[in-house]
Amino acid sequence: MFANLHNLSHHAAWRRQLELILESTGEGIYGIDLRGRCIFINEAGAAMLGYTPDEVLGRSMHYLIHHSHADETLMPVHECRIYKAFQEGRGIRVDDEVLWRREGRSFPAEYASYPIRDGNAVVGAVVTFNDITERKRTQRLLQEAHDQLERRVRERTAELTTAHDNLRQSHQSLRRLSAHLNTVREEERRHIARDIHDELGASLTALQLEMNWLRQRLGDDAMMRDKLDGMLEIGSHAMQAVRRILNDLRPGVLDHLGLWAALETLLLDFQKRSGLDCHYRCTPEIERCRLGRDAEIALYRIVQEVLTNVSRHARATQVRLEARADHRDLLLSIADDGLGMQVPQQPTSFGLLGMRERTLALGGTLDIDSHPGAGTRIVLRLPNAIA
């Protein structure tokens, strides 16, 4: 291409080289003088605008291709950023304007304008420009897709938030219902225990008194005396069974002496019935603490359920029950040395579910620490329970 350049003058060689470079680029390139008139334009630029180079040379480029905004409102010359490039002597790059073709249609364009200097003097500007219609269309499509995605995310988030709120309200309703059922159950137990005590207990006591009176008046009839002794023994067992049932339904010591004495009594009774070695520790600070009737009944039932599970499943030899304070929190710990278990992520047995629901109703937490062969330790924490 440049084989014959040595035959040209130095100036002509460089001029020819620059022309070849201008025509080889795919971008539109033109130059303007200080009046904004075109002094050169390459073929690619002229074709992009719908002209031939000869039709553009000498014409004002602002009024030819840059006269209006995208909304077709006129752009004054003093607002033209191409002019500002050589008026202020600094380069500028723009991608938010349009240029106009010969047939009167605009296209989004990216252009850069840089001043042409002759020594220290600015004598014009050179402008490179590209049709970025496809880029703008792609950007628009991407923005529309992004907006649609954001809208769908917002809608889905709103749906999930509503579902979460409904689920949370359902959980709260179920917990309130569970707490109410526990209260109703305890009241029913109290009524049943009172009825058994007042009616069945009184009847059994009266029956024993009558049989004792009859035995004292039988004289020497040994057969009748043995028969009555057997009946009195049956009555004594019946009374013991009634007392045990009454204690299970509603321990009187819980109402009269409070939770801590009731837990000690419960543990002593459990030790007698199971034969396990039971230890109870309650600090003086805790012994002076009263939690209210509903809370004390709930804690008593939780301990009662734990002891029932120990007797049924643990195969333990000892049980330790400890009540202590951790700052203002109440900690109730029940530990055994039995078989242990693999603690489920979510409790499925009614016993564990009942203990957890009772604890949640009190605003506390229930942690189960257990491994197969390593025993089980259950820790119940009630925040700010100690005044």
C-alpha positions in Angstrom: 0.0 0.0 0.0 2.8 2.4 0.9 5.3 1.1 -1.7 5.4 4.3 -3.7 5.4 6.8 -0.9 9.1 7.5 -1.5 8.1 9.0 -4.8 6.0 11.7 -3.1 7.1 14.7 -1.2 7.3 14.5 2.5 4.2 16.5 3.0 2.2 14.6 0.4 3.3 11.3 1.9 1.9 12.1 5.3 -1.2 13.6 3.8 -1.8 10.4 1.9 -1.1 8.3 4.9 -3.6 10.2 7.0 -6.2 9.9 4.3 -5.7 6.1 4.2 -6.1 5.9 8.0 -9.3 8.0 8.0 -10.8 5.8 5.3 -9.8 2.6 6.9 -11.6 3.2 10.2 -15.2 2.1 10.7 -16.0 5.2 12.7 -17.2 8.5 11.3 -14.5 11.2 11.5 -14.8 14.8 10.5 -13.0 18.1 11.2 -14.4 21.6 11.6 -12.8 25.0 11.6 -13.5 27.7 14.2 -16.8 28.5 12.4 -18.0 25.0 12.6 -17.6 24.3 8.9 -16.5 20.9 7.7 -12.9 20.8 6.5 -12.8 17.0 6.0 -14.9 13.9 6.5 -14.2 10.2 5.8 -16.4 8.0 3.7 -17.7 6.0 6.7 -18.9 9.2 8.4 -20.5 10.6 5.3 -22.3 7.3 4.6 -23.5 7.1 8.2 -25.2 10.5 7.7 -26.5 9.8 4.2 -24.2 12.1 2.3 -21.2 11.9 0.1 -18.0 13.6 1.4 -18.2 16.4 -1.2 -21.8 17.2 -0.1 -20.6 17.8 3.4 -17.4 19.8 2.9 -17.7 23.5 3.8 -21.1 23.1 5.5 -21.8 23.9 9.1 -21.9 20.6 10.8 -24.0 21.8 13.7 -26.9 22.9 11.5 -26.4 19.9 9.3 -26.4 17.0 11.8 -26.6 18.4 15.3 -29.3 21.0 15.2 -31.9 19.4 17.5 -32.3 17.2 20.6 -33.9 13.8 20.4 -37.4 15.3 21.2 -36.9 17.5 18.1 -36.5 20.7 20.1 -33.8 23.0 18.7 -30.3 22.9 20.2 -28.7 26.4 20.2 -25.1 26.7 19.0 -24.0 27.9 22.4 -25.2 24.7 23.9 -23.4 22.5 21.4 -20.8 20.5 23.2 -18.8 19.9 20.0 -18.3 23.7 19.8 -17.3 23.9 23.4 -14.5 21.4 22.8 -12.5 23.9 20.7 -13.9 27.1 22.4 -12.7 25.9 25.8 -9.7 24.0 24.5 -10.5 20.6 26.0 -11.8 17.3 24.8 -15.2 15.9 25.5 -16.9 12.5 25.1 -20.8 12.2 24.8 -23.2 9.3 24.5 -26.5 10.8 25.4 -27.3 12.8 22.3 -28.5 12.2 18.8 -27.3 13.1 15.3 -29.5 13.7 12.3 -29.4 11.9 8.9 -30.1 13.4 5.6 -33.6 12.0 5.4 -34.5 13.8 8.7 -34.3 10.9 11.1 -32.2 11.0 14.2 -30.1 8.2 15.7 -28.5 7.8 19.1 -24.8 8.6 18.7 -21.6 8.4 20.7 -19.1 11.1 19.8 -15.9 12.6 21.0 -14.6 16.1 20.1 -11.0 17.2 20.6 -9.5 20.6 19.7 -7.0 20.8 16.7 -4.0 22.9 17.7 -1.5 24.8 15.6 1.2 25.4 18.2 -0.6 27.0 21.1 -3.5 28.2 19.0 -6.8 26.2 18.6 -7.8 26.2 14.9 -10.7 23.8 14.9 -11.9 20.4 16.2 -11.8 16.8 15.1 -14.9 14.7 15.9 -15.3 10.9 15.9 -18.8 9.5 16.0 -20.7 6.1 16.0 -24.2 5.0 15.6 -25.1 3.3 18.9 -28.7 2.4 18.1 -28.1 -1.3 18.8 -26.3 -0.6 22.0 -29.1 1.7 23.2 -31.7 -0.9 22.2 -29.8 -3.6 24.1 -29.5 -1.3 27.1 -33.2 -0.6 26.9 -34.0 -4.3 26.7 -31.7 -5.0 29.6 -33.2 -2.2 31.6 -36.7 -3.4 30.9 -35.7 -7.0 31.8 -34.1 -5.6 35.0 -37.2 -3.6 35.8 -39.5 -6.5 35.2 -37.3 -8.8 37.3 -37.3 -6.2 40.1 -41.0 -5.9 39.8 -41.4 -9.7 40.0 -39.0 -9.8 43.0 -41.0 -7.1 44.7 -44.3 -8.9 44.1 -42.8 -12.2 45.2 -41.3 -10.6 48.2 -44.6 -9.1 49.1 -46.3 -12.4 48.7 -43.7 -14.2 50.8 -43.9 -11.4 53.4 -47.7 -11.8 53.6 -47.4 -15.5 53.8 -44.8 -15.2 56.5 -47.0 -12.7 58.5 -49.9 -15.1 58.1 -47.8 -18.0 59.3 -46.5 -16.0 62.2 -50.0 -15.0 63.2 -51.0 -18.6 62.9 -48.2 -19.7 65.1 -49.0 -17.0 67.6 -52.7 -18.1 67.6 -51.7 -21.7 68.1 -49.5 -20.8 71.0 -52.2 -18.7 72.6 -54.6 -21.6 72.0 -52.1 -24.0 73.5 -51.6 -21.8 76.6 -55.4 -21.4 76.9 -55.8 -25.2 76.7 -53.2 -25.7 79.4 -55.0 -23.2 81.6 -58.3 -24.9 81.0 -56.8 -28.3 81.6 -55.3 -27.3 84.9 -58.6 -25.7 86.0 -60.4 -28.9 85.1 -57.8 -31.0 87.0 -58.3 -28.7 90.0 -62.1 -29.2 89.9 -61.8 -33.0 89.5 -59.3 -33.1 92.3 -61.6 -31.2 94.6 -64.5 -33.3 93.7 -62.6 -36.5 94.3 -61.3 -35.2 97.6 -64.7 -33.9 98.7 -66.8 -36.9 97.6 -64.7 -40.0 97.1 -62.2 -39.2 99.8 -64.9 -38.4 102.3 -66.8 -41.6 101.4 -63.7 -43.8 101.8 -62.9 -42.2 105.1 -66.4 -42.7 106.4 -66.4 -46.3 105.2 -63.1 -47.0 107.1 -64.6 -45.4 110.2 -67.7 -47.6 109.9 -65.7 -50.8 109.4 -63.4 -49.9 112.4 -66.5 -49.4 114.5 -68.0 -52.7 113.3 -64.7 -54.6 114.0 -64.6 -53.4 117.6 -68.1 -54.9 118.2 -67.6 -58.3 116.6 -66.4 -60.0 119.7 -64.6 -63.2 119.3 -65.7 -64.1 115.7 -62.2 -64.5 114.2 -63.4 -65.2 110.7 -65.4 -61.9 110.6 -62.5 -60.0 112.1 -60.1 -61.3 109.4 -62.6 -60.4 106.8 -63.0 -56.9 108.1 -59.2 -56.6 108.4 -58.9 -57.5 104.7 -61.6 -54.9 103.9 -59.8 -52.3 105.9 -56.6 -53.0 104.1 -58.3 -52.7 100.7 -59.8 -49.3 101.9 -56.3 -48.2 103.0 -54.9 -49.0 99.6 -57.8 -47.2 98.0 -57.1 -44.1 100.1 -53.4 -44.2 99.1 -54.5 -44.5 95.4 -56.8 -41.5 95.8 -54.1 -39.5 97.4 -51.7 -40.3 94.6 -54.3 -39.5 91.9 -55.1 -36.2 93.7 -51.4 -35.4 93.9 -51.0 -36.1 90.1 -54.1 -34.0 89.3 -53.3 -31.1 91.5 -50.6 -31.3 94.2 -51.8 -29.6 97.3 -48.3 -28.6 98.3 -48.0 -26.5 95.1 -50.9 -24.4 96.2 -50.0 -24.2 99.9 -46.2 -24.1 100.0 -45.2 -23.0 96.5 -43.2 -24.4 93.6 -39.9 -25.2 95.2 -41.4 -27.3 98.1 -43.7 -29.0 95.5 -40.6 -29.9 93.4 -38.8 -31.3 96.4 -41.9 -33.4 97.3 -42.3 -34.6 93.7 -38.6 -35.7 93.6 -38.9 -37.5 96.9 -42.0 -39.3 95.7 -40.3 -40.2 92.4 -37.3 -41.6 94.3 -39.6 -43.8 96.4 -41.5 -45.2 93.4 -38.5 -45.6 91.0 -35.7 -46.4 93.4 -33.4 -43.9 91.6 -30.9 -41.8 93.6 -32.4 -38.3 93.4 -30.7 -35.0 94.4 -32.4 -31.6 94.7 -30.6 -28.3 95.0 -32.4 -25.0 95.3 -30.5 -21.8 96.3 -31.9 -19.5 99.0 -32.3 -16.8 96.5 -34.6 -19.0 94.4 -36.5 -20.3 97.4 -37.7 -16.7 98.1 -38.8 -16.3 94.4 -42.5 -16.7 93.5 -43.4 -16.8 89.9 -47.2 -16.6 89.9 -49.7 -19.5 89.9 -49.7 -20.2 86.1 -46.0 -20.1 85.8 -45.4 -22.4 88.8 -47.9 -24.9 87.5 -46.3 -24.9 84.1 -42.8 -25.5 85.6 -44.1 -28.2 87.8 -45.7 -30.0 84.8 -42.5 -29.7 82.8 -40.5 -31.3 85.6 -43.2 -33.9 86.0 -43.0 -34.8 82.3 -39.2 -35.0 82.4 -39.3 -37.4 85.4 -41.9 -39.5 83.6 -39.6 -39.8 80.5 -36.7 -40.7 82.8 -38.7 -43.5 84.4 -39.9 -44.8 81.0 -36.9 -44.5 78.7 -33.6 -43.4 80.4 -32.7 -46.5 82.4 -30.8 -44.1 84.7 -29.5 -44.6 88.2 -29.6 -41.0 89.4 -31.4 -37.8 88.7 -30.3 -34.2 89.7 -32.6 -31.3 89.9 -31.1 -27.8 90.4 -32.8 -24.4 90.5 -30.4 -21.4 90.5 -30.1 -17.8 89.4 -28.1 -16.4 86.5 -28.2 -12.7 87.1 -32.0 -12.1 86.8 -32.7 -15.2 84.9 -34.0 -18.4 86.5 -32.3 -21.6 85.4 -33.9 -25.0 86.1 -31.7 -27.9 85.2 -32.7 -31.6 85.3 -30.0 -34.2 84.5 -29.8 -38.0 84.5 -27.1 -40.5 83.8 -29.2 -42.7 81.5 -29.0 -43.9 77.9 -29.3 -40.5 76.4 -30.7 -39.9 72.9 -30.2 -38.2 69.6 -31.9 -34.8 70.0 -34.2 -34.1 67.0 -34.0 -30.8 65.2 -37.7 -30.3 65.8 -39.5 -32.2 68.6 -42.0 -34.7 67.4 -43.2 -36.5 70.6 -46.1 -34.9 72.5 -44.0 -34.8 75.7 -41.2 -32.7 74.2 -43.7 -30.6 72.3 -45.7 -30.0 75.4 -42.6 -29.0 77.4 -41.5 -26.6 74.7 -44.9 -25.0 74.2 -45.3 -24.4 78.0 -41.8 -22.8 78.1 -42.5 -20.6 75.1 -45.8 -19.5 76.7 -43.7 -18.3 79.7 -41.3 -16.4 77.4 -38.5 -18.8 78.2 -36.2 -21.3 76.3 -35.8 -25.0 76.7 -32.5 -26.6 75.7 -31.9 -30.4 75.5 -28.3 -31.6 75.7 -28.1 -35.3 75.1 -26.1 -37.9 73.2 -26.5 -41.7 73.0 -24.9 -43.3 76.1 -24.1 -39.9 77.7 -27.3 -39.1 79.6 -29.6 -36.2 79.2 -29.6 -32.7 80.6 -32.6 -30.3 80.1 -32.1 -26.6 81.0 -35.0 -24.3 81.2 -34.3 -20.5 81.3 -36.8 -17.8 82.2 -35.4 -14.3 81.5 -35.9 -11.6 84.1 -37.9 -14.0 86.4 -36.0 -12.9 89.5 -36.9 -9.5 90.9 
